[in-house]
Amino acid sequence: MKKTELKLESGLVKALENESFNQLTVAELVAAAGISRRSFYIYYKDKYEFLNDVRSRILKGIKQAMEADRKVIEQFEVRRLQTDEEKYLSTHDEFYKLAVFINENSDMVRTLFSRNATIDFYRDFMDLLKEEITIRNSFHKITYGTMIPTRYAEGIFAGEIISTIRIWVSNYNKESMESIDEFLDILGKIQIISPYHLFRPIKE
């Protein structure tokens, strides 16, 4: 990213801590970013184009990170078994690159999750994750069980992951935020509490 774009993203994080994006003016945004209005309009026609650009960058990064994690799983043929120990141990392989990306962009991810961003980032993330889970389930040769309708099981499983990420990035103090390995340990433990029980093997 260019220096101006980095400053604008940092300015957006600061500005949306106390103000809704709908109320935020370009003048306030550039002041928080420490750049001129002229510099802003070189890159964007308005604040909405800027926010959409930020949203697209983060979602693209999330998608690419999940795809990279999947390639590792497929490369080593690490299929998820249904024992609690296997569920816990597989979490690191299945979500490591995603966790790295989220950690590197934690301030912006937290900002996009916030009400002040006035976009449904949770839904956008959910759609990407559901799509990725469907692909992985095919590799793992598992599907959702029959105890509850698939759309509920799918929403619960993906929602658990996203909610855990949301809690992780909610810490404004980067130094006290759990490390990537600590986060993955927490996510692994959460995975074995209930969500994986939503799945069942596909009969060959």
PENORTA-V463951 format. One record per residue. N is the residue number from 1. RES is the residue in three letters. SS is DSSP state (hx for helix, st for strand, lp for the rest). OMEGA is omega in radians with two decimals (* if undefined). D_CENTER is the distance of its C-alpha to the mean C-alpha in Angstrom with 1 decimal. Layout:
BEGIN
n=N res=RES ss=SS omega=OMEGA d_center=D_CENTER
n=N res=RES ss=SS omega=OMEGA d_center=D_CENTER
END
This chain:
BEGIN
n=1 res=MET ss=lp omega=3.11 d_center=19.4
n=2 res=LYS ss=lp omega=-3.09 d_center=22.8
n=3 res=LYS ss=hx omega=-3.13 d_center=23.9
n=4 res=THR ss=hx omega=3.14 d_center=24.2
n=5 res=GLU ss=hx omega=3.09 d_center=20.7
n=6 res=LEU ss=hx omega=3.13 d_center=19.4
n=7 res=LYS ss=hx omega=3.13 d_center=21.8
n=8 res=LEU ss=hx omega=3.12 d_center=20.7
n=9 res=GLU ss=hx omega=3.10 d_center=17.1
n=10 res=SER ss=hx omega=3.11 d_center=18.5
n=11 res=GLY ss=hx omega=3.12 d_center=20.8
n=12 res=LEU ss=hx omega=3.12 d_center=18.3
n=13 res=VAL ss=hx omega=-3.14 d_center=16.5
n=14 res=LYS ss=hx omega=-3.06 d_center=20.1
n=15 res=ALA ss=hx omega=-3.07 d_center=21.4
n=16 res=LEU ss=lp omega=3.04 d_center=18.8
n=17 res=GLU ss=lp omega=-3.05 d_center=19.4
n=18 res=ASN ss=lp omega=-3.05 d_center=22.6
n=19 res=GLU ss=lp omega=3.09 d_center=22.8
n=20 res=SER ss=lp omega=3.12 d_center=21.3
n=21 res=PHE ss=lp omega=3.14 d_center=20.4
n=22 res=ASN ss=lp omega=-3.13 d_center=23.1
n=23 res=GLN ss=lp omega=-3.08 d_center=25.6
n=24 res=LEU ss=lp omega=3.08 d_center=24.5
n=25 res=THR ss=lp omega=3.09 d_center=27.1
n=26 res=VAL ss=hx omega=3.13 d_center=26.8
n=27 res=ALA ss=hx omega=3.13 d_center=29.5
n=28 res=GLU ss=hx omega=-3.14 d_center=27.4
n=29 res=LEU ss=hx omega=-3.10 d_center=24.3
n=30 res=VAL ss=hx omega=3.08 d_center=26.5
n=31 res=ALA ss=hx omega=3.11 d_center=28.3
n=32 res=ALA ss=hx omega=-3.12 d_center=25.1
n=33 res=ALA ss=hx omega=-3.13 d_center=24.2
n=34 res=GLY ss=lp omega=3.09 d_center=27.8
n=35 res=ILE ss=lp omega=-3.13 d_center=28.6
n=36 res=SER ss=lp omega=3.06 d_center=31.1
n=37 res=ARG ss=hx omega=3.14 d_center=30.7
n=38 res=ARG ss=hx omega=3.13 d_center=32.3
n=39 res=SER ss=hx omega=3.13 d_center=29.6
n=40 res=PHE ss=hx omega=-3.04 d_center=26.9
n=41 res=TYR ss=hx omega=3.01 d_center=28.9
n=42 res=ILE ss=hx omega=-3.06 d_center=29.3
n=43 res=TYR ss=hx omega=-3.02 d_center=25.6
n=44 res=TYR ss=lp omega=3.12 d_center=24.9
n=45 res=LYS ss=lp omega=3.09 d_center=27.2
n=46 res=ASP ss=lp omega=-3.08 d_center=25.6
n=47 res=LYS ss=hx omega=-3.11 d_center=22.7
n=48 res=TYR ss=hx omega=3.07 d_center=21.1
n=49 res=GLU ss=hx omega=3.12 d_center=21.0
n=50 res=PHE ss=hx omega=-3.13 d_center=19.4
n=51 res=LEU ss=hx omega=3.13 d_center=16.6
n=52 res=ASN ss=hx omega=3.10 d_center=16.0
n=53 res=ASP ss=hx omega=3.11 d_center=16.1
n=54 res=VAL ss=hx omega=3.12 d_center=13.5
n=55 res=ARG ss=hx omega=-3.12 d_center=11.2
n=56 res=SER ss=hx omega=3.14 d_center=12.2
n=57 res=ARG ss=hx omega=-3.12 d_center=11.7
n=58 res=ILE ss=hx omega=3.14 d_center=8.1
n=59 res=LEU ss=hx omega=3.08 d_center=7.5
n=60 res=LYS ss=hx omega=3.11 d_center=10.2
n=61 res=GLY ss=hx omega=3.10 d_center=8.9
n=62 res=ILE ss=hx omega=-3.13 d_center=5.8
n=63 res=LYS ss=hx omega=-3.13 d_center=8.8
n=64 res=GLN ss=hx omega=3.13 d_center=11.2
n=65 res=ALA ss=hx omega=3.13 d_center=9.6
n=66 res=MET ss=hx omega=3.10 d_center=9.5
n=67 res=GLU ss=hx omega=3.12 d_center=13.0
n=68 res=ALA ss=hx omega=3.07 d_center=14.2
n=69 res=ASP ss=hx omega=-3.14 d_center=13.5
n=70 res=ARG ss=hx omega=3.14 d_center=15.3
n=71 res=LYS ss=hx omega=3.09 d_center=18.2
n=72 res=VAL ss=hx omega=3.13 d_center=18.8
n=73 res=ILE ss=hx omega=-3.10 d_center=19.1
n=74 res=GLU ss=hx omega=-3.13 d_center=21.4
n=75 res=GLN ss=hx omega=-3.11 d_center=23.3
n=76 res=PHE ss=lp omega=3.11 d_center=24.4
n=77 res=GLU ss=lp omega=-3.13 d_center=24.6
n=78 res=VAL ss=lp omega=3.12 d_center=22.7
n=79 res=ARG ss=lp omega=-3.12 d_center=22.9
n=80 res=ARG ss=lp omega=3.04 d_center=21.6
n=81 res=LEU ss=lp omega=-3.04 d_center=24.6
n=82 res=GLN ss=lp omega=3.05 d_center=25.0
n=83 res=THR ss=lp omega=-3.13 d_center=26.2
n=84 res=ASP ss=hx omega=-3.13 d_center=24.3
n=85 res=GLU ss=hx omega=-3.14 d_center=24.8
n=86 res=GLU ss=hx omega=3.12 d_center=23.4
n=87 res=LYS ss=hx omega=-3.12 d_center=20.3
n=88 res=TYR ss=hx omega=-3.08 d_center=19.7
n=89 res=LEU ss=hx omega=-3.09 d_center=20.6
n=90 res=SER ss=hx omega=-3.09 d_center=18.5
n=91 res=THR ss=hx omega=-3.13 d_center=15.2
n=92 res=HIS ss=hx omega=3.13 d_center=15.5
n=93 res=ASP ss=hx omega=-3.01 d_center=16.2
n=94 res=GLU ss=hx omega=-3.04 d_center=13.6
n=95 res=PHE ss=hx omega=-3.03 d_center=10.5
n=96 res=TYR ss=hx omega=-3.09 d_center=12.1
n=97 res=LYS ss=hx omega=3.04 d_center=11.0
n=98 res=LEU ss=hx omega=3.13 d_center=7.3
n=99 res=ALA ss=hx omega=3.11 d_center=8.2
n=100 res=VAL ss=hx omega=-3.14 d_center=10.5
n=101 res=PHE ss=hx omega=3.13 d_center=8.4
n=102 res=ILE ss=hx omega=3.14 d_center=6.1
n=103 res=ASN ss=hx omega=-3.13 d_center=9.7
n=104 res=GLU ss=hx omega=-3.10 d_center=11.4
n=105 res=ASN ss=lp omega=-3.01 d_center=9.6
n=106 res=SER ss=hx omega=-3.13 d_center=9.3
n=107 res=ASP ss=hx omega=-3.12 d_center=11.9
n=108 res=MET ss=hx omega=3.11 d_center=10.6
n=109 res=VAL ss=hx omega=3.09 d_center=7.1
n=110 res=ARG ss=hx omega=-3.13 d_center=9.6
n=111 res=THR ss=hx omega=-3.14 d_center=11.9
n=112 res=LEU ss=hx omega=3.08 d_center=10.0
n=113 res=PHE ss=hx omega=-3.01 d_center=9.4
n=114 res=SER ss=lp omega=3.09 d_center=13.1
n=115 res=ARG ss=hx omega=-3.09 d_center=16.0
n=116 res=ASN ss=hx omega=3.14 d_center=17.6
n=117 res=ALA ss=hx omega=3.09 d_center=15.3
n=118 res=THR ss=lp omega=3.00 d_center=16.9
n=119 res=ILE ss=lp omega=-3.10 d_center=14.4
n=120 res=ASP ss=lp omega=-3.12 d_center=12.6
n=121 res=PHE ss=hx omega=3.11 d_center=9.0
n=122 res=TYR ss=hx omega=-3.13 d_center=8.4
n=123 res=ARG ss=hx omega=3.13 d_center=10.6
n=124 res=ASP ss=hx omega=3.12 d_center=9.3
n=125 res=PHE ss=hx omega=-3.13 d_center=5.9
n=126 res=MET ss=hx omega=-3.14 d_center=8.5
n=127 res=ASP ss=hx omega=3.12 d_center=10.9
n=128 res=LEU ss=hx omega=-3.09 d_center=9.1
n=129 res=LEU ss=hx omega=3.10 d_center=8.5
n=130 res=LYS ss=hx omega=3.12 d_center=12.0
n=131 res=GLU ss=hx omega=-3.14 d_center=13.4
n=132 res=GLU ss=hx omega=3.14 d_center=12.3
n=133 res=ILE ss=hx omega=3.12 d_center=13.6
n=134 res=THR ss=hx omega=3.12 d_center=16.8
n=135 res=ILE ss=hx omega=-3.11 d_center=17.4
n=136 res=ARG ss=hx omega=3.12 d_center=17.0
n=137 res=ASN ss=hx omega=3.10 d_center=19.2
n=138 res=SER ss=hx omega=3.11 d_center=21.8
n=139 res=PHE ss=hx omega=-3.12 d_center=21.9
n=140 res=HIS ss=hx omega=-3.10 d_center=22.1
n=141 res=LYS ss=lp omega=3.06 d_center=24.7
n=142 res=ILE ss=st omega=3.07 d_center=23.5
n=143 res=THR ss=st omega=3.12 d_center=22.9
n=144 res=TYR ss=st omega=-3.12 d_center=22.3
n=145 res=GLY ss=lp omega=-3.06 d_center=25.4
n=146 res=THR ss=lp omega=-3.11 d_center=27.9
n=147 res=MET ss=lp omega=3.12 d_center=28.0
n=148 res=ILE ss=lp omega=3.14 d_center=25.8
n=149 res=PRO ss=lp omega=-3.07 d_center=24.9
n=150 res=THR ss=hx omega=-3.07 d_center=22.2
n=151 res=ARG ss=hx omega=3.08 d_center=20.1
n=152 res=TYR ss=hx omega=-3.13 d_center=20.1
n=153 res=ALA ss=hx omega=-3.14 d_center=19.3
n=154 res=GLU ss=hx omega=3.14 d_center=16.4
n=155 res=GLY ss=hx omega=3.13 d_center=15.0
n=156 res=ILE ss=hx omega=-3.09 d_center=15.7
n=157 res=PHE ss=hx omega=3.14 d_center=14.2
n=158 res=ALA ss=hx omega=-3.14 d_center=10.8
n=159 res=GLY ss=hx omega=3.11 d_center=11.0
n=160 res=GLU ss=hx omega=-3.11 d_center=11.8
n=161 res=ILE ss=hx omega=-3.11 d_center=8.8
n=162 res=ILE ss=hx omega=3.12 d_center=6.4
n=163 res=SER ss=hx omega=3.11 d_center=9.4
n=164 res=THR ss=hx omega=3.08 d_center=9.8
n=165 res=ILE ss=hx omega=-3.12 d_center=6.6
n=166 res=ARG ss=hx omega=3.09 d_center=7.9
n=167 res=ILE ss=hx omega=-3.13 d_center=11.2
n=168 res=TRP ss=hx omega=-3.07 d_center=10.6
n=169 res=VAL ss=hx omega=-3.10 d_center=9.7
n=170 res=SER ss=lp omega=3.13 d_center=12.4
n=171 res=ASN ss=lp omega=-3.12 d_center=15.1
n=172 res=TYR ss=lp omega=-3.14 d_center=16.7
n=173 res=ASN ss=lp omega=-3.07 d_center=18.7
n=174 res=LYS ss=hx omega=-3.08 d_center=17.0
n=175 res=GLU ss=hx omega=-3.12 d_center=20.0
n=176 res=SER ss=hx omega=3.10 d_center=19.7
n=177 res=MET ss=lp omega=-3.13 d_center=16.0
n=178 res=GLU ss=lp omega=3.08 d_center=15.8
n=179 res=SER ss=lp omega=3.12 d_center=15.8
n=180 res=ILE ss=hx omega=-3.13 d_center=13.5
n=181 res=ASP ss=hx omega=3.11 d_center=16.3
n=182 res=GLU ss=hx omega=3.11 d_center=16.7
n=183 res=PHE ss=hx omega=-3.13 d_center=13.1
n=184 res=LEU ss=hx omega=3.07 d_center=13.5
n=185 res=ASP ss=hx omega=3.11 d_center=16.9
n=186 res=ILE ss=hx omega=-3.14 d_center=15.8
n=187 res=LEU ss=hx omega=3.11 d_center=13.2
n=188 res=GLY ss=hx omega=3.13 d_center=16.1
n=189 res=LYS ss=hx omega=3.10 d_center=18.5
n=190 res=ILE ss=hx omega=-3.12 d_center=16.6
n=191 res=GLN ss=hx omega=-3.07 d_center=16.4
n=192 res=ILE ss=hx omega=3.13 d_center=20.2
n=193 res=ILE ss=hx omega=3.13 d_center=21.0
n=194 res=SER ss=lp omega=-2.95 d_center=20.8
n=195 res=PRO ss=hx omega=-3.10 d_center=18.1
n=196 res=TYR ss=hx omega=3.09 d_center=19.6
n=197 res=HIS ss=hx omega=3.10 d_center=22.9
n=198 res=LEU ss=hx omega=-3.08 d_center=21.7
n=199 res=PHE ss=st omega=3.01 d_center=22.4
n=200 res=ARG ss=st omega=3.13 d_center=25.7
n=201 res=PRO ss=st omega=3.01 d_center=27.0
n=202 res=ILE ss=lp omega=-3.14 d_center=28.3
n=203 res=LYS ss=lp omega=3.14 d_center=32.0
n=204 res=GLU ss=lp omega=* d_center=33.3
END
